[in-house]
């Protein structure tokens, strides 16, 4: 199986390392310049790579392609790959098939980095050995290849969620949704909202979706779509029968 990776940054190099460990014929292609520290890692791991171009004869023979999140679907090489029927997925999607550990996936237009860092900190303080990955820290794929953790907290952008097929977090968190990155979504706000909610599309009744019940766009989407995960809302402005809210400067949680 040939794995081609578009983008030689943190996500791409991590996926290359994991891919090689899993027996793939790996090739990394970056249209820009690969940083020296990543070139060194690729060399140490005897991985083939190119920079400054996407050589079609080396890319279009892939069985699967991992696209780094910064590369838009409108990129000419991505369009050609999809037209040929070659799967183009994200690092998160590629990696999820090689770990059965719990993941907490956190997305949102604002606050997702802070929420991810705080969640990881609380788990660490509780004595749990969770990795910190996704859009922050060392790549998810790289950490799974090292197999040093008992679970992962992942910060997930809409770009990363666009490239998932089967990935499902045990706990999904949507902090809030407001217009952002609309150039990647044909300036259609609803497409961007749909991308955020991909975080819950594969969840089952055994999983959880934590969301901001004060966010009108989130509550509007949930009123129109059915999800399988158990919903855990939180609010700063209203009392909730189930979920978390503030009353008399005290956080109250009913689950």
N, C-alpha and C positions, 0 to 999 in steps of 0.2 A: 504493500500500500504506500502510495506516494502522498506525503503531506507537504503542501506548499504554504508558506507563511508570508503574508503581505505585511510588511512593517517589521523593522529590526530594533524595536524598542523593548521596554520591559515586558510587555505582553507577548510580543513575538518571540523574544529570546527564551522566555520561560516556557512557552508552548513548544519551541524547538527542542529544549532539553527533555521535557516530558515525552514528546513524540518519539524521540530517539530511544528513550528507555522502554517505550512500548513497541518498539520494532519497526517504526515507520522509516521510510526513505525520506529524509527531511531536506527541504531547500528553503532558505530565507531570502526574500526579495524585497528590497526597500527602494522606492523611487527617489528618496532623498539620500542623506548621508547617515550611516550608522555610527553611533558614538564609539570612541576607542575602547571604552570599558566593555561594551557589548561585543565588539569585534574580538576582544581577548577571550571572552567567555565562549563565543562560537568556535574560536580556534582550539581552545582547550578541549572542547567537546567534539572536535573533528566534524563540525557541521558546515555544510556548503552554503555560501551566501553570495549575494551581489548587492551593489548599491548604485544609485543614480539612474536606474532603469528597471523595467520589468521585461525581461527577455521572454517573449511569448512562448517559444519552444520549450522553455524550462518551467513555465508556469502553467500553461494550458494542458499539460499532461498529468495534472494532479488528479488524485482520487477524491481528495477533500482539501479545502482551502480554509485556513484560519486568517481572517481579516482583522487587523488591529482596529480599535474603535475610532481612531481619527480619520480613517479612510472612508469617504462617503460611498454609498451604493451607486451613486452616479458616476463614479470613476470609470473610465473606459475599460480598464482591465477587469474590473468587477462585473461590468455589464457583459463582457465577452464570456467570462466564466459562467455566469448564470444562464446566458443564452445557450451554452453548450450543455447545461444541466449538471454542472459540477457544484456540489454543495459548498456554500460559502457561509461559514459559521464564526462565532465569536470564541475567544479564549475560554469564556465561562462554559459555553456549550461543549467545547472539546474536552475540557478538564473534568466536567461533572461525571462523565462515563467511567472515570478512573478512581472515583472515591465514593464511598457510601456514608461518609461522615456527615454530620449535621452542618448545614449552612444557614446563616442568617443573612438574608439579602436586603439591603437598604437602598432605597432610591428616593427621588424627590427633586424638585427644582432648586430648593434651598435647604441648607441644614444637613444634608446627607453625610458630609464629611465629619462634621461635629458629632452627629448621632452615631456614626460608625465608630469613631474613636472612643466615644463615651461607652458604647456598648461593649467594645473590646476591653476597655479598662475595667468595667464592672465584672466581666467574666474572669478576667485575670485576677482581680482582687478576691474573687470568690474561689480561687484555686483551680480554675479550668484553663487548660492549655489550648486556647483557640488562636488560630492564625488570623492576621489582618491582611486583607487582600482586595482584589477587584480593581477599583479605580484609585487605590491608595496602597502604599507600601510595596512589598515584594509580590510579584505576580502570583495569582492563584495556581497556575500550572506549575510554576517553579516550586512552590511550597508543597504541592501534592507530590511532585517528583521526589522530594526529600522525606516525605512521610513522617513529619515530626509533631503533628498536632492531632487533637481529638475532635476538632471542628473548626469552622471558619466563619468570620464576620466579613461580608463582602459589601463594599460600596459599589453600586451598580448604576451606571449612567444609562440613559435611553439608548445610546449608541450600542452599548454592550447588550442590552436587552433585545435590540433589533435582531441580533445574531443568535438567539437561542431557539431551540426546537423542543428539547425534552427537559431542560434544566428546571428544577423546582426547588426553591428554598423551603426548609422546614418552617421557618418564620420569615415572612416578607413584611417589610415596613415601607410605607409611602408617607414621607414627612409632609409633603404639600405638593401642589402642582400650580405653576404659573407659566405664562408664555416664555419659552427659551429655545434656542437652537432651531427656530422655525425654518431657517434656510434649508435644513436637512429634511424638512417635512413639507416641502412645497408651500410653505407659509400657511399651513392648515393646522390650527391649534388642536383640533380633534385628533388628528393623526399623531401628534406629539403625546396627547393624553393616552391614546390607545397604546403607544409604545411603552409608557410608564407602567400600564396595567398588565403588560406581558409578564411582569414579575410573578403574577398569580395564576397565569393561564394553565399551568400544569399541576397546580396544587390540588391536593385531595382533602377529604374530610379530616384527615389526621394532621393537617398543616394549619398555619395561622396567618392571617393578614391583619397587621396593625396599621391603622390609618388615622388621619386627622379628620375628625367628624365636624370640624369648623370650616373645612375647606369645601366651598360650594362645588368646585369642579369634580372633586373626588366623590362627594355624596351624590352628585348628579349622575356620574358614570355608574356608580353602584346601584342606583335606582333603576337603571336601564339594562343592566347586565347581571347575569347569575354567575356566582363563583362558588366553588366547592369548599374552599378553606373556611375555617371558623373565623368570623370577623371580630376583631378586638379594636373598637374605636377609642380615641382619646379626645378630650375637649378641655378648653380653658374657659368656656362660656356657659356650659350647660351640664346638668346632672344626668348621668347615664345609668341605666339599669344594669348594663353590662359594659365593662371597659374601664377606663381611667378618667378621672376628672378632678378638679380642684374645688374644695369647699372649706371656707374659713382658713385659707392658706395651708391646707393640708391636702396632699395627694391621696385620693381614695381610689382603690382598684377593686373591681368586682369581676371575677372571671368564672 
